Amino acid sequence: MQKYKISAIVPCYNESHNIVEVLKSVEFCDEVILVDSNSTDNTVALAQPYIDKLLVREYEHSASQKNWAIPQARNEWILLVDADERVTPALKEEILNLFEKIDEQPHVGYWIGRLNFFMGKQVRYSGWKNDKVIRFFRKSKCRYADKHVHSEIIANGSVGYLKNKLTHYKYIGIDAHMRKLQRYASHQALDYDQKTGKITFFHIIVKPIWSFTKHYFIQRGFLDGFVGLTIAYLRGYMVFMRYVKLWLLRRGID
């Protein structure tokens, strides 16, 4: 008999193309919560048959949204899955089997690796080879760092590792992905404002080139072919736009 119960939390905004599949992948959880940021498509309607609770809140940033939702789960253990991710059957079984000996586990959370797909292809290198996130954790012991972009869990205790991975579909079209990068660059400008001095040639030229070099050569993105080249270019572009947005932010220009 399972002693512990799990609440799944799925944040979303206009994810009608993803929402059914991600919710089906967390159906094994004891509670499924959708955290919607006022979607304007039919995301919520599609989700209704699969959820136990709907939370709606205007989007501020990812960490804020998640930290607001986590305390509202009724169970101590949280499985947080983004709409473009899927819990594989193997990962599901690992999580459920973990609960058979949870009293022996010293951890308050677990890292989960991700298999990333971009432009119709699994990305094996390009800086994503060892991609991992803390997504299974105790709500009383974990919270997200107050960052606008790429925030990770701050855990009050040790964090373990699960063997199986999430699948992560990062691509829904190049135009949509470019809009996402622009949004991320705007959010990163806010995070970097306090820790970045005067914006110089180093920020605008050297750092974007270094980002491309790291993803394409050092992390062997070239082994992912044209997709790897595209990822490396886009990573460099986002770094460039981060500092353009920061330069504009400091001058009060949109």
Backbone bond lengths (Angstrom), bond angles and torsions (degrees), N, CA, C in turn:
res aa  C-N    CA-C-N  psi(-1)  N-CA   C-N-CA  omega(-1)  CA-C   N-CA-C  phi
1 M - - - 1.466 - - 1.534 110.07 -
2 Q 1.308 116.57 131.74 1.465 120.83 -178.95 1.517 110.47 -73.32
3 K 1.332 115.39 120.93 1.464 120.70 -177.39 1.518 111.61 -82.01
4 Y 1.315 116.28 -38.65 1.449 121.53 -176.22 1.528 110.48 -102.46
5 K 1.312 116.29 153.33 1.458 121.27 179.52 1.524 109.90 -122.01
6 I 1.327 114.18 157.58 1.465 121.20 -174.00 1.517 109.97 -121.63
7 S 1.333 115.52 137.18 1.464 121.85 169.23 1.524 108.33 -106.82
8 A 1.324 116.24 125.00 1.466 121.10 173.72 1.523 108.99 -92.48
9 I 1.320 116.58 134.52 1.462 122.48 177.49 1.526 108.18 -120.42
10 V 1.334 115.86 127.14 1.465 121.33 -179.74 1.527 108.91 -125.17
11 P 1.334 119.08 102.68 1.475 121.11 174.79 1.530 109.87 -75.97
12 C 1.333 116.60 148.03 1.464 117.60 -178.67 1.528 111.97 -159.78
13 Y 1.329 113.87 159.13 1.463 122.67 169.09 1.524 107.27 -154.42
14 N 1.320 116.44 118.39 1.474 122.39 179.94 1.536 111.70 48.61
15 E 1.327 114.99 58.26 1.462 121.51 -177.83 1.525 111.63 -115.22
16 S 1.331 117.32 38.41 1.462 120.14 -178.03 1.524 112.09 -59.75
17 H 1.330 117.61 -27.47 1.459 122.08 -179.83 1.528 112.53 -76.77
18 N 1.330 117.32 -15.53 1.460 121.72 -175.61 1.524 114.24 -117.39
19 I 1.317 117.14 -25.46 1.461 120.33 -159.33 1.526 113.96 -63.96
20 V 1.318 118.46 -39.83 1.466 119.51 -177.45 1.524 111.17 -65.00
21 E 1.327 116.51 -45.38 1.466 119.61 -177.12 1.522 111.93 -66.14
22 V 1.328 118.12 -40.82 1.466 118.55 -179.92 1.522 110.63 -67.52
23 L 1.329 117.46 -39.59 1.465 119.75 179.62 1.523 111.69 -67.82
24 K 1.310 117.56 -36.56 1.465 120.13 175.35 1.528 110.65 -61.62
25 S 1.321 116.64 -33.57 1.469 119.71 -177.12 1.523 112.85 -73.80
26 V 1.348 118.16 -14.84 1.473 120.52 178.45 1.526 111.77 -113.67
27 E 1.320 117.29 16.69 1.460 120.94 -178.77 1.527 113.07 -61.54
28 F 1.319 117.47 -22.53 1.462 120.76 -179.43 1.527 113.08 -71.70
29 C 1.326 117.65 -14.23 1.467 120.87 -179.70 1.524 110.29 -73.74
30 D 1.329 116.11 157.04 1.467 121.74 -175.64 1.522 112.55 -77.87
31 E 1.321 116.44 -21.82 1.460 122.24 177.09 1.516 107.60 -144.49
32 V 1.335 116.83 135.64 1.467 121.41 177.25 1.525 108.40 -122.14
33 I 1.329 115.41 121.38 1.466 122.17 -176.15 1.523 109.06 -116.10
34 L 1.319 116.06 127.81 1.463 121.69 173.25 1.526 107.98 -100.39
35 V 1.337 115.92 127.59 1.464 121.46 178.41 1.523 107.04 -110.99
36 D 1.318 116.35 99.91 1.458 121.30 -172.64 1.526 111.19 -100.92
37 S 1.323 115.40 137.31 1.464 121.52 -179.51 1.529 110.76 -100.35
38 N 1.342 115.86 50.66 1.466 122.37 179.17 1.527 111.97 61.26
39 S 1.325 115.61 54.42 1.459 120.29 177.62 1.528 110.64 -58.54
40 T 1.330 115.07 145.49 1.468 120.56 179.09 1.531 111.85 -106.57
41 D 1.321 117.26 -0.95 1.464 120.30 175.33 1.534 108.28 -101.41
42 N 1.321 117.94 -158.78 1.462 120.46 -177.05 1.524 113.11 -98.02
43 T 1.334 117.18 28.03 1.463 121.48 179.27 1.521 112.22 -54.31
44 V 1.321 116.50 -50.96 1.470 120.71 -175.16 1.525 110.99 -64.77
45 A 1.319 116.99 -42.49 1.468 120.28 179.61 1.527 111.12 -61.53
46 L 1.313 117.42 -42.33 1.457 121.03 178.73 1.531 111.52 -66.79
47 A 1.335 116.07 -31.85 1.463 120.61 -175.69 1.520 113.71 -78.47
48 Q 1.322 117.57 -26.20 1.464 121.31 -170.32 1.526 114.99 -49.53
49 P 1.335 120.20 -43.78 1.474 118.98 -178.36 1.526 114.31 -65.72
50 Y 1.337 117.71 -13.69 1.460 120.75 -171.84 1.527 113.84 -110.78
51 I 1.319 118.91 -2.18 1.462 120.75 -172.44 1.525 111.57 -117.51
52 D 1.336 114.89 156.39 1.461 122.05 175.10 1.519 112.11 -99.99
53 K 1.338 115.58 -25.76 1.460 119.24 -176.56 1.523 109.65 -147.52
54 L 1.329 116.02 138.22 1.467 122.38 175.18 1.519 109.00 -113.56
55 L 1.329 116.14 124.01 1.455 122.32 174.20 1.524 108.04 -114.49
56 V 1.324 117.17 133.53 1.462 121.34 -178.43 1.523 108.89 -124.65
57 R 1.297 116.41 130.44 1.471 121.86 -178.90 1.515 109.72 -154.93
58 E 1.301 116.93 139.91 1.463 121.78 175.42 1.526 109.10 -61.22
59 Y 1.330 116.04 134.17 1.465 121.32 -175.48 1.525 111.15 -72.94
60 E 1.315 115.92 128.00 1.468 121.99 171.65 1.523 108.76 -103.81
61 H 1.310 115.84 -64.57 1.459 122.77 168.01 1.517 107.61 -160.07
62 S 1.324 116.14 168.57 1.461 121.34 -169.61 1.522 113.16 -57.56
63 A 1.331 116.98 -48.37 1.464 120.07 -177.44 1.525 111.28 -63.47
64 S 1.321 116.80 -41.27 1.462 121.04 178.58 1.522 110.78 -61.26
65 Q 1.324 115.93 -44.04 1.464 120.86 -178.95 1.532 111.01 -62.76
66 K 1.308 116.32 -43.47 1.460 120.54 -177.74 1.531 111.21 -71.11
67 N 1.321 117.04 -42.54 1.469 119.84 179.19 1.523 111.77 -64.07
68 W 1.318 116.96 -30.05 1.465 121.23 176.64 1.527 111.06 -71.53
69 A 1.319 116.54 -37.65 1.463 120.90 -174.74 1.524 113.21 -80.57
70 I 1.315 117.87 -37.71 1.467 121.34 -172.42 1.532 113.25 -54.45
71 P 1.345 120.53 -47.28 1.478 119.25 -178.95 1.526 113.75 -64.54
72 Q 1.338 117.24 -15.30 1.461 119.87 -177.96 1.535 112.90 -86.95
73 A 1.319 116.54 -4.19 1.464 120.14 174.68 1.523 109.03 -73.32
74 R 1.317 117.49 145.22 1.464 119.47 -177.30 1.526 112.92 -85.29
75 N 1.338 117.42 -14.20 1.464 120.77 -178.73 1.523 111.73 -108.01
76 E 1.316 115.35 155.99 1.460 121.48 -176.80 1.526 112.06 -72.92
77 W 1.326 117.05 -38.18 1.459 119.75 -178.52 1.523 110.47 -91.78
78 I 1.337 115.00 131.13 1.462 122.77 -175.84 1.529 109.72 -115.87
79 L 1.311 115.66 133.76 1.467 121.91 168.17 1.519 106.21 -114.22
80 L 1.328 116.73 108.87 1.460 121.40 -176.21 1.522 109.04 -104.03
81 V 1.321 115.76 121.77 1.457 121.30 -174.84 1.526 109.14 -130.14
82 D 1.321 117.03 125.28 1.458 120.48 175.58 1.525 109.92 -70.98
83 A 1.332 116.11 158.85 1.465 120.54 -174.76 1.525 112.67 -64.01
84 D 1.327 117.89 -25.85 1.467 120.14 -179.44 1.529 112.33 -92.67
85 E 1.324 116.64 14.43 1.461 122.00 177.41 1.532 110.30 -113.89
86 R 1.330 115.69 162.62 1.457 121.72 176.82 1.526 108.84 -138.22
87 V 1.330 116.43 138.01 1.461 121.48 171.36 1.529 107.14 -84.10
88 T 1.309 117.32 118.14 1.456 120.96 -179.65 1.532 109.93 -74.27
89 P 1.336 117.79 157.66 1.469 119.82 176.27 1.528 112.83 -55.45
90 A 1.330 116.71 -37.80 1.467 119.83 -179.80 1.528 111.13 -66.46
91 L 1.327 117.09 -40.39 1.463 120.68 177.97 1.525 110.49 -66.46
92 K 1.315 116.63 -41.54 1.465 120.84 176.55 1.527 110.82 -55.61
93 E 1.322 117.21 -48.56 1.463 120.93 -178.84 1.523 111.24 -64.30
94 E 1.316 117.13 -38.60 1.464 120.04 179.21 1.518 111.13 -63.10
95 I 1.338 116.42 -42.74 1.460 120.26 179.43 1.523 110.96 -64.00
96 L 1.329 116.77 -45.29 1.467 120.38 -179.40 1.531 111.17 -65.92
97 N 1.323 117.43 -39.24 1.460 120.84 178.38 1.526 111.34 -67.69
98 L 1.326 116.06 -32.42 1.458 120.31 177.97 1.519 110.68 -60.10
99 F 1.317 116.21 -34.64 1.461 120.68 -177.49 1.530 113.11 -70.05
100 E 1.314 116.80 -16.87 1.462 119.13 177.59 1.522 111.31 -70.24
101 K 1.342 116.75 -21.38 1.463 120.33 -179.44 1.532 110.45 -132.69
102 I 1.328 115.93 32.45 1.463 119.88 -174.66 1.525 112.21 -63.88
103 D 1.350 117.50 -28.09 1.463 119.54 179.54 1.520 111.50 -66.19
104 E 1.328 116.35 -21.76 1.459 120.61 -179.94 1.532 111.43 -87.44
105 Q 1.333 117.50 -9.24 1.450 121.41 -176.04 1.532 110.93 -87.97
106 P 1.318 117.38 125.70 1.470 119.80 -179.89 1.526 112.97 -84.18
107 H 1.338 117.25 -2.89 1.455 120.45 -168.93 1.531 112.54 -89.27
108 V 1.349 114.87 150.59 1.469 120.81 175.56 1.530 111.01 -103.34
109 G 1.315 116.29 -4.04 1.452 120.84 179.07 1.517 110.12 -165.73
110 Y 1.338 115.15 169.73 1.464 120.45 -177.11 1.528 110.81 -139.26
111 W 1.336 114.68 133.96 1.454 120.86 169.61 1.528 109.13 -73.17
112 I 1.327 115.62 139.58 1.460 121.66 175.30 1.523 108.27 -127.30
113 G 1.314 116.98 125.26 1.455 120.74 177.40 1.524 111.22 -72.03
114 R 1.338 115.51 163.87 1.462 120.03 179.53 1.534 110.62 -130.12
115 L 1.326 114.66 136.00 1.456 121.84 169.55 1.522 107.03 -93.89
116 N 1.317 117.10 111.45 1.458 122.12 -173.28 1.523 111.81 -94.88
117 F 1.336 114.75 137.98 1.458 121.65 176.06 1.530 108.86 -121.58
118 F 1.335 115.58 134.16 1.463 120.44 -177.45 1.524 108.70 -146.26
119 M 1.326 116.54 132.08 1.460 121.69 -179.44 1.527 111.30 54.79
120 G 1.337 116.03 39.52 1.455 121.33 175.94 1.513 115.58 77.76
121 K 1.321 117.95 9.98 1.461 120.70 -175.87 1.521 110.37 -133.96
122 Q 1.344 116.58 142.27 1.456 119.37 172.24 1.520 109.20 -70.45
123 V 1.317 115.91 129.56 1.462 121.77 -178.77 1.527 108.05 -94.25
124 R 1.306 116.10 117.07 1.467 120.67 -175.06 1.523 112.54 -100.08
125 Y 1.325 117.12 -16.19 1.461 120.66 -178.46 1.535 107.92 -132.55
126 S 1.316 118.35 -126.72 1.472 123.45 173.57 1.533 113.55 53.77
127 G 1.336 117.04 28.14 1.461 120.16 179.03 1.509 114.24 85.13
128 W 1.332 116.41 -3.19 1.471 120.13 -178.33 1.515 112.45 -107.09
129 K 1.308 118.26 3.57 1.467 121.98 -175.65 1.522 111.33 -58.60
130 N 1.317 117.19 -43.66 1.464 121.69 -176.86 1.527 112.24 -108.06
131 D 1.331 115.82 28.63 1.461 121.11 -179.17 1.529 110.43 -61.19
132 K 1.328 116.55 129.95 1.456 120.76 178.59 1.522 109.85 -151.31
133 V 1.336 115.68 155.12 1.460 122.53 -178.59 1.529 108.74 -143.16
134 I 1.331 116.71 152.40 1.460 120.76 173.22 1.524 107.01 -89.00
135 R 1.338 116.41 110.15 1.455 119.40 -175.55 1.526 113.53 -127.49
136 F 1.314 117.39 -7.84 1.461 121.64 176.82 1.518 107.13 -120.83
137 F 1.321 117.21 115.36 1.465 119.32 -169.16 1.523 111.68 -160.28
138 R 1.332 115.18 166.53 1.463 122.07 176.15 1.531 109.05 -87.49
139 K 1.309 116.41 130.65 1.467 119.70 -175.05 1.530 112.23 -68.72
140 S 1.332 117.85 -27.64 1.466 120.38 -178.94 1.523 112.57 -79.85
141 K 1.334 116.91 -10.01 1.463 120.57 -174.38 1.530 113.56 -118.31
142 C 1.331 117.30 -4.35 1.464 119.60 -172.47 1.523 111.73 -137.85
143 R 1.325 115.32 145.30 1.454 121.61 172.96 1.528 108.33 -151.87
144 Y 1.331 116.25 161.39 1.457 119.93 179.19 1.525 110.83 -84.71
145 A 1.328 115.33 142.87 1.467 120.57 174.54 1.523 109.35 -62.58
146 D 1.329 116.16 146.77 1.459 121.14 -176.73 1.531 110.13 -79.75
147 K 1.330 115.32 76.47 1.460 122.87 177.73 1.512 108.73 -127.52
148 H 1.326 117.04 150.63 1.456 121.06 -178.96 1.526 112.74 -76.60
149 V 1.336 117.16 -30.87 1.467 120.99 -175.14 1.523 109.36 -136.19
150 H 1.338 116.33 141.88 1.462 123.43 174.08 1.524 111.95 54.00
151 S 1.313 116.32 42.66 1.455 120.64 176.32 1.524 109.24 -75.56
152 E 1.323 116.56 144.27 1.456 121.27 177.24 1.521 110.08 -121.39
153 I 1.307 115.28 162.67 1.460 122.53 -179.25 1.526 111.36 -64.65
154 I 1.320 115.94 135.91 1.459 122.80 166.30 1.520 106.09 -99.38
155 A 1.325 117.03 116.76 1.463 121.48 -173.60 1.522 110.61 -106.35
156 N 1.308 116.05 132.58 1.455 122.42 174.33 1.531 107.95 -92.63
157 G 1.315 115.22 72.23 1.453 121.80 -177.03 1.518 109.82 147.85
158 S 1.313 117.06 -177.19 1.465 121.49 -176.68 1.525 111.13 -79.87
159 V 1.325 114.68 153.11 1.466 121.71 -178.70 1.525 108.53 -122.75
160 G 1.325 116.00 128.41 1.453 121.32 179.35 1.521 111.99 -98.78
161 Y 1.328 116.17 -169.36 1.464 122.37 -177.67 1.527 109.96 -130.75
162 L 1.323 116.37 136.01 1.450 121.04 171.33 1.534 108.80 -95.30
163 K 1.322 116.82 148.35 1.467 121.04 -175.45 1.524 112.41 -78.74
164 N 1.331 115.99 -37.16 1.463 120.01 -176.15 1.524 110.92 -88.93
165 K 1.345 116.15 164.19 1.461 120.36 -168.83 1.524 113.07 -122.51
166 L 1.328 113.52 159.41 1.462 121.46 166.65 1.524 108.80 -80.66
167 T 1.327 116.86 149.66 1.456 119.16 165.57 1.525 107.92 -94.81
168 H 1.314 115.93 142.02 1.464 122.19 -172.27 1.524 108.93 -133.09
169 Y 1.341 115.92 114.26 1.460 121.61 -178.73 1.521 109.11 -101.85
170 K 1.346 115.64 94.93 1.460 121.44 -170.70 1.524 113.54 -82.29
171 Y 1.318 117.95 -5.47 1.471 119.94 -167.44 1.522 111.47 -125.02
172 I 1.332 117.03 126.24 1.466 121.14 174.32 1.531 110.76 -127.11
173 G 1.317 116.26 18.74 1.460 121.41 -177.42 1.516 109.57 130.50
174 I 1.316 116.89 143.06 1.456 120.00 -173.24 1.524 112.08 -65.98
175 D 1.329 118.00 -37.18 1.463 120.02 179.69 1.522 110.80 -65.72
176 A 1.329 116.32 -43.22 1.468 119.91 178.37 1.521 110.34 -64.89
177 H 1.329 116.96 -37.79 1.463 119.68 179.84 1.526 111.14 -67.29
178 M 1.326 117.25 -37.95 1.461 120.29 177.79 1.526 110.89 -64.58
179 R 1.330 116.41 -39.15 1.477 119.10 176.90 1.523 110.49 -63.87
180 K 1.319 116.15 -37.69 1.466 120.40 178.12 1.528 110.58 -64.32
181 L 1.327 117.36 -42.70 1.464 120.74 178.27 1.520 111.54 -62.46
182 Q 1.323 116.30 -39.76 1.472 119.88 177.39 1.531 110.33 -62.41
183 R 1.322 116.13 -41.97 1.461 120.27 178.88 1.533 110.73 -64.58
184 Y 1.325 116.22 -42.78 1.463 120.13 178.38 1.529 110.92 -62.87
185 A 1.323 116.62 -40.84 1.465 120.22 179.71 1.523 110.58 -62.09
186 S 1.326 117.33 -39.63 1.463 121.02 177.69 1.525 110.95 -63.64
187 H 1.330 116.47 -42.88 1.465 120.17 179.20 1.528 111.65 -68.79
188 Q 1.330 116.19 -38.61 1.457 118.98 178.60 1.518 111.74 -65.18
189 A 1.324 117.07 -33.75 1.466 120.15 177.14 1.529 110.45 -57.22
190 L 1.321 117.03 -39.03 1.463 120.85 177.83 1.517 111.09 -66.28
191 D 1.330 117.46 -41.25 1.465 120.97 179.81 1.524 111.89 -68.09
192 Y 1.331 116.66 -34.36 1.466 120.48 -174.37 1.533 113.17 -88.00
193 D 1.308 117.85 -10.00 1.457 120.37 -173.89 1.524 112.19 -59.09
194 Q 1.331 116.68 -41.94 1.465 120.32 -175.71 1.521 113.45 -78.81
195 K 1.331 117.33 -19.21 1.466 118.90 -175.40 1.527 113.44 -112.95
196 T 1.319 116.94 6.90 1.458 121.02 -179.99 1.518 109.69 -116.83
197 G 1.319 115.76 128.00 1.462 119.82 176.93 1.520 110.97 -78.22
198 K 1.295 115.64 -147.58 1.452 120.64 179.33 1.528 110.32 -61.66
199 I 1.321 116.12 134.94 1.461 120.75 179.31 1.529 109.37 -77.63
200 T 1.323 115.18 125.17 1.462 121.39 -173.35 1.531 110.72 -126.80
201 F 1.327 114.86 -177.48 1.458 123.12 173.55 1.531 110.73 -52.30
202 F 1.324 116.61 -37.36 1.465 121.86 -179.82 1.528 111.29 -58.30
203 H 1.347 117.13 -44.37 1.454 121.00 -178.21 1.535 112.14 -71.74
204 I 1.312 116.43 -40.80 1.463 121.64 -172.08 1.531 113.09 -83.07
205 I 1.322 117.50 -31.54 1.464 121.25 -175.60 1.535 111.68 -111.41
206 V 1.326 116.90 -55.79 1.469 120.64 -172.40 1.527 111.95 -66.20
207 K 1.331 117.65 -47.84 1.467 119.88 -175.36 1.537 112.63 -65.18
208 P 1.346 119.71 -42.57 1.474 117.79 175.05 1.532 113.28 -62.23
209 I 1.346 117.00 -40.86 1.463 120.07 178.30 1.524 110.56 -63.87
210 W 1.329 116.14 -41.00 1.459 120.06 178.07 1.530 110.95 -63.46
211 S 1.330 117.47 -39.89 1.457 120.67 178.66 1.530 110.63 -61.10
212 F 1.330 116.35 -45.99 1.465 120.05 177.25 1.527 110.63 -60.59
213 T 1.322 116.88 -47.12 1.465 121.84 -177.87 1.517 111.15 -60.45
214 K 1.324 115.99 -43.55 1.472 120.79 -178.63 1.528 110.63 -62.03
215 H 1.354 116.70 -48.50 1.460 119.88 -175.88 1.530 112.00 -71.85
216 Y 1.318 117.25 -37.78 1.466 119.39 -173.12 1.529 113.17 -86.28
217 F 1.332 116.99 -39.67 1.464 119.59 -175.78 1.529 112.22 -102.59
218 I 1.325 117.32 -57.76 1.467 120.12 -174.21 1.528 111.45 -64.84
219 Q 1.338 116.35 -44.28 1.463 120.06 179.16 1.527 112.72 -91.99
220 R 1.318 116.10 11.51 1.468 124.85 170.72 1.531 113.71 60.60
221 G 1.319 115.06 38.93 1.450 119.28 175.77 1.519 112.86 -61.40
222 F 1.329 117.02 -23.58 1.469 120.39 179.63 1.531 111.08 -61.65
223 L 1.335 117.44 -21.86 1.462 120.45 177.76 1.527 112.11 -73.24
224 D 1.320 116.89 -14.67 1.466 121.29 174.90 1.522 111.80 -90.79
225 G 1.331 117.65 9.61 1.453 121.50 174.64 1.519 113.20 66.84
226 F 1.333 115.15 -143.76 1.466 120.50 -178.10 1.525 111.64 -61.28
227 V 1.330 116.80 -35.00 1.468 120.24 177.95 1.526 109.90 -62.95
228 G 1.322 116.91 -42.00 1.465 120.38 178.46 1.516 112.51 -63.74
229 L 1.331 116.48 -39.59 1.465 120.80 176.84 1.525 110.32 -62.90
230 T 1.329 116.55 -43.40 1.462 121.15 179.97 1.526 110.92 -62.64
231 I 1.319 116.86 -44.31 1.465 120.58 179.81 1.520 110.56 -61.71
232 A 1.334 117.34 -45.79 1.461 120.89 -179.14 1.524 110.90 -61.63
233 Y 1.321 116.62 -43.29 1.467 120.49 178.36 1.528 110.56 -61.73
234 L 1.333 116.59 -46.32 1.460 120.21 -177.82 1.521 111.81 -65.74
235 R 1.335 117.47 -34.45 1.466 119.95 176.83 1.529 110.62 -65.01
236 G 1.319 116.90 -43.15 1.454 119.86 176.48 1.521 111.82 -63.62
237 Y 1.329 115.74 -41.12 1.462 120.69 178.36 1.525 111.17 -60.91
238 M 1.342 117.41 -41.86 1.453 119.45 -178.66 1.529 111.29 -65.83
239 V 1.340 117.05 -37.37 1.465 119.86 176.83 1.522 109.81 -63.15
240 F 1.333 116.89 -44.13 1.462 120.53 177.21 1.524 110.84 -58.69
241 M 1.345 117.20 -47.08 1.461 121.11 -178.08 1.521 111.84 -67.49
242 R 1.335 117.48 -30.22 1.466 120.05 176.49 1.520 110.83 -56.09
243 Y 1.324 116.02 -45.17 1.471 119.21 -176.82 1.529 111.82 -80.86
244 V 1.329 117.81 -28.31 1.464 119.72 171.34 1.532 109.32 -62.28
245 K 1.331 116.18 -46.16 1.467 120.90 -179.88 1.525 110.75 -64.83
246 L 1.315 117.09 -37.85 1.462 120.18 178.27 1.530 110.38 -66.67
247 W 1.324 116.97 -41.62 1.471 121.23 177.62 1.525 110.16 -59.51
248 L 1.331 116.43 -43.24 1.470 121.36 179.01 1.529 111.12 -68.54
249 L 1.335 116.30 -40.66 1.466 121.08 179.76 1.521 110.69 -58.18
250 R 1.305 116.94 -44.31 1.467 121.21 -177.46 1.529 112.62 -69.50
251 R 1.303 115.89 -17.25 1.470 119.93 178.12 1.504 113.02 -105.76
252 G 1.314 116.29 4.90 1.459 121.04 177.57 1.504 113.78 66.61
253 I 1.349 115.84 30.95 1.470 121.37 -178.68 1.518 108.68 -108.49
254 D 1.314 117.36 134.46 1.465 121.20 177.42 1.526 110.38 -75.72
